[in-house]
Amino acid sequence: MSEALFLLGEPQAVALAQLLRRRHLQLAFTLADELGTVLDLRAKYANVPMSLADACLVRMSETLPEPIIVTTDSDFRIYRRHSRQVVPCLLP
């Protein structure tokens, strides 16, 4: 969400914020619960380097049965979920 709100221009960012405020969108990821795993991913991909947001997305992909990450970040071609699986992505 942080990157979406950052990258979206007005009024789309305002609209997304309203969806969050009204609880039409719910975040099913709590960094506090996943911090160790997220930090391990950042260490594993330190040579890329992996941002905290990217590590959170990779970890989220590991917790969902059929995830798809929509991104313009080509580093997702490098990252792996569960150490070996390609992270399913839509890259323009």
C-alpha positions in Angstrom: 0.0 0.0 0.0 2.8 2.4 0.8 4.2 2.1 -2.7 0.8 2.3 -4.3 -0.1 5.5 -2.4 3.3 6.9 -3.3 3.2 6.1 -7.0 -0.5 6.9 -7.7 -1.2 10.4 -8.6 -4.1 12.5 -7.4 -7.0 11.7 -7.3 -6.3 7.9 -7.4 -4.2 8.0 -4.2 -7.1 9.8 -2.4 -9.6 7.2 -3.8 -7.4 4.3 -2.6 -7.0 6.0 0.9 -10.8 6.3 1.0 -11.2 2.6 0.2 -8.8 1.8 3.1 -10.6 4.2 5.5 -14.0 2.6 4.7 -12.5 -0.9 5.1 -13.4 -1.9 1.6 -9.8 -3.0 1.3 -8.2 -4.9 4.1 -4.5 -5.5 4.6 -3.9 -9.1 5.5 -0.2 -8.6 6.3 1.3 -7.4 9.5 5.0 -6.5 9.4 5.4 -7.1 13.1 4.3 -10.7 12.6 6.6 -11.3 9.6 9.5 -9.1 10.5 12.1 -11.9 11.0 11.3 -13.5 7.6 11.2 -10.2 5.8 14.6 -9.2 7.2 16.0 -12.6 6.2 14.8 -12.0 2.6 16.5 -8.6 2.6 19.7 -10.2 3.8 19.4 -13.0 1.2 19.0 -10.5 -1.7 21.4 -7.8 -0.3 23.3 -7.8 -3.6 20.2 -6.7 -5.6 19.5 -4.8 -3.1 16.0 -5.7 -1.9 13.8 -2.9 -0.4 11.7 -3.5 2.6 8.6 -3.1 0.4 9.9 -5.7 -2.0 10.6 -8.1 0.8 7.1 -7.6 2.2 5.6 -8.4 -1.2 7.7 -11.6 -1.6 6.7 -12.7 1.9 3.0 -11.9 1.2 3.3 -14.1 -2.0 4.5 -16.9 0.3 1.4 -16.6 2.5 -1.2 -16.7 -0.3 -2.2 -19.7 -2.3 -2.4 -18.0 -5.8 -0.6 -14.6 -5.6 0.0 -12.3 -8.5 2.2 -9.2 -7.9 1.6 -6.3 -10.3 4.8 -4.3 -10.5 7.1 -2.4 -12.8 10.1 -3.6 -10.7 12.2 -6.0 -12.8 13.9 -7.3 -9.6 10.9 -9.5 -9.2 12.3 -11.7 -12.0 15.2 -12.4 -9.6 13.3 -12.9 -6.3 12.0 -16.4 -5.4 9.3 -17.3 -3.0 9.9 -20.2 -0.7 13.6 -20.0 -1.9 12.9 -21.7 -5.3 9.6 -20.7 -6.8 9.2 -17.8 -9.2 7.2 -15.0 -7.8 4.1 -14.8 -10.0 4.1 -11.3 -11.5 2.5 -9.1 -14.1 5.3 -6.9 -15.5 4.5 -4.5 -18.2 
